Amino acid sequence: GECHQLADRSYFINGNQMPFCARDLGLFIGLAIGSGIVTFYRYKIHPILVLIGLVPLALDGGVQLLTDYESNNTLRMITGFIAGLVLALLLAHFMFALQEDPSHEESKPSQ
């Protein structure tokens, strides 16, 4: 998908609008930091953590879409960051799982 690039949902630097909205910017920063974390730490991510990380983004965006509630850029960026961080960890988890060698599994004794 593409970013809507609405001015009231974007940050400005030196009078220039950022090319992505606050939520997308948070997602990108979260993905970058999460990718850095998994470079040094390899672990399995719990499904509840994925849910906890994505629910705030879904609630903020969903409630704003379906009601008159208007979020602010700080909240959009925070929820985007959390979701981006969790998505990076989830993506790394899947990549590590694909790299596992099934031949290293303990063989069961035959009966």
N, C-alpha and C positions, 0 to 999 in steps of 0.2 A: 504494500500500500504506500500511498504518498501522504505527506504531512499537509494538513489544510493551510498552514502558514497564516493563520489569522493573527493580525497585529496585536489584538488585545490578549492573545494567549501565547505570545512570544516575548522573549527578552530582546532588549536593544543594547548594543555596545557602540558607544560614540555616535549615537543617532542612527545606527544601521541595524535593521531588524535581522535577528539570527535566522538562518535558513530553516530551522525546525522549531516547533512549538516547545513550550516548557516541558510537557510530558515526554515528548520524544527525546529531548535533550537529557532528561533524567534517565530514560531508558538506555541511551547510548553511554552515558557516564557509568551507570550501573553495570552494563555489559563489559565495559572496559576494565573497571575495577574488579569485577567478578572473574574476568579472564586472567587478570594478574594474580588473584588469589589462588586459582586452581593451577597456576604455573608452579606454585610452591607446595601446595597441599592437595593431596589426592584422597578423596573420601566419597562415600556414598551419601546422597542427599535424601532425606526422609520426605515422603509424599506430603506429610502435614506441613512441612516447611515450604514446599512449593505452593500449597494452598494459602498459607498465611501470607506469603509474599505477593500473590496475585490478587487476592481478595480486595485489598485497599484500592488498587488500580481499577478493578472492575466496579467497585462501589462508587468511587469518585466519578469515573467516566459515565457509568450507567445511570446514577442518580441525576447527574447533570444533563444527560441526554433525555431522560424521561420526565423530568420535573422542571420547575422554574429555578431550582438551585443553581447558582453560578459559583464554581470553584475559583480558587485564585492560583496564580502561577507558582507560588511556593509549594502549595499542596500538590499541584499537578507534578511538579518536578520531584518532590519527595516520593510520591506514589510510583512515578515512573522509575526512579532510581531503585527503589526496593524491588520492583518487578524485574528490572534489568539485571540486578545482582542475582536474583533467584534464577532467572532464565539462563544466565551464564553458568551457574553452578549445575543446573539441570542439563544443559547442553554438554558440559564437560563430563558429567556422569554417564551420559549416553555414549560419548566418544570413548571414554575409558572402558566401558562395557564392551564396545565393539573391538577394542584392542586386546581383550583378554584371550589367552590361548586356552581353548578347552582341553588340550592334551595335558595340561598341568593339573587337572583335577585328579583327586585321589581315585584310583580305580578300586572298585568294590571287589572283594574276593568272590570267586565263583563258588556256587554251592552245588 
